[in-house]
Amino acid sequence: MKDWCNFQGIELQFIQPGKPTQNSLIERFNRTFRNEFLDVYLFENIKQMKNYAEVWMWQYNNERPHSALQYLTPRDFLLKYGKITLDNAHDFPTFQQNSNNSNNKLSTKHSIFECA
């Protein structure tokens, strides 16, 4: 990894020893991603994994209740506090599926994944 980063011009920065809270948010996400995605699915190829990851990310950002949002979904949280209304909820950018996934079928209620 170090060689690849040097080749790409990326400077690695590490958290200070004994200061795990410097990286707590990403560690929390990494644990969630590992437990809810990587440990759950088997992938036949990288393209399939990327497609599944996009669907999972959309669900995570739009339909999954978040403890930081009083265990509401992001949409419900925004609706509850008047940041969006039902009339314009579809205009909020994170509630739209990534256009690169137009060939995939997304059914977030039942977690159906179809990858090309």
C-alpha positions in Angstrom: 0.0 0.0 0.0 2.8 2.4 0.9 4.4 1.9 -2.6 1.1 2.4 -4.4 0.4 5.6 -2.4 3.8 6.9 -3.2 3.3 6.1 -6.9 -0.1 7.9 -6.8 1.3 10.9 -5.0 -0.8 10.2 -1.9 0.6 11.1 1.5 -0.3 8.6 4.2 -1.2 10.1 7.6 -1.7 8.0 10.6 -3.5 8.6 13.9 -1.3 9.3 16.8 -0.6 6.3 19.1 -3.1 6.1 21.9 -5.6 8.4 20.2 -8.2 6.2 18.5 -10.8 8.9 18.7 -9.0 10.7 15.9 -10.4 8.2 13.6 -13.7 7.2 15.4 -16.2 8.2 12.7 -14.5 6.2 9.9 -13.9 3.3 12.2 -17.6 3.2 13.0 -18.5 3.3 9.3 -15.9 0.6 8.5 -17.4 -1.7 11.2 -21.0 -1.1 9.8 -19.8 -1.6 6.2 -18.0 -4.8 7.2 -20.9 -6.2 9.3 -23.7 -5.3 7.0 -22.1 -5.7 3.6 -18.8 -7.5 3.3 -19.7 -10.2 5.8 -23.2 -10.8 4.2 -22.5 -11.1 0.4 -20.3 -13.3 -1.8 -19.3 -11.6 -5.0 -18.4 -13.2 -8.3 -16.4 -10.3 -9.6 -15.5 -6.6 -8.9 -18.3 -5.2 -11.1 -20.9 -7.1 -9.1 -19.3 -5.9 -5.8 -19.4 -2.3 -7.0 -23.0 -2.6 -8.0 -24.0 -4.1 -4.7 -22.0 -1.5 -2.8 -23.8 1.3 -4.6 -27.2 -0.2 -3.7 -26.1 -0.8 -0.1 -24.8 2.8 0.2 -28.1 4.2 -1.2 -30.0 2.2 1.3 -27.6 3.2 4.2 -28.0 6.9 3.3 -31.7 6.9 2.7 -33.7 4.1 4.3 -31.6 2.9 7.3 -32.6 4.5 10.7 -29.6 6.3 12.2 -28.9 6.6 15.9 -27.6 10.1 15.4 -31.0 11.1 13.9 -33.0 9.8 16.8 -33.4 6.4 15.0 -35.2 8.0 12.1 -34.3 7.5 8.5 -32.7 10.6 7.0 -35.9 11.3 5.0 -38.1 11.0 8.0 -35.7 13.2 10.0 -35.8 15.9 7.4 -39.6 15.7 7.1 -40.1 15.8 10.9 -38.1 18.9 11.3 -39.5 20.7 8.3 -36.3 20.7 6.2 -38.2 19.1 3.3 -41.9 18.6 2.6 -43.6 15.6 1.1 -44.1 17.7 -2.1 -40.4 18.1 -2.6 -38.9 15.1 -0.8 -38.0 13.5 -4.2 -35.8 16.6 -5.0 -33.4 16.0 -2.2 -30.3 14.6 -3.9 -29.5 11.7 -1.6 -33.0 10.2 -2.2 -32.2 9.6 -5.8 -30.5 6.4 -7.0 -27.1 6.9 -8.6 -27.7 7.3 -12.4 -24.7 5.0 -13.1 -26.9 2.2 -11.8 -29.7 2.6 -14.3 -29.3 -1.0 -15.5 -29.7 -2.3 -12.0 -33.0 -2.9 -10.3 -33.4 -1.5 -6.9 -36.1 -2.5 -4.5 -35.2 -1.1 -1.2 -38.2 -2.4 0.7 -37.1 -6.0 0.0 -33.4 -5.5 -0.7 -33.5 -7.1 -4.2 -30.2 -6.7 -6.0 -29.9 -7.4 -9.8 -26.6 -6.7 -11.3 -25.8 -6.6 -15.0 
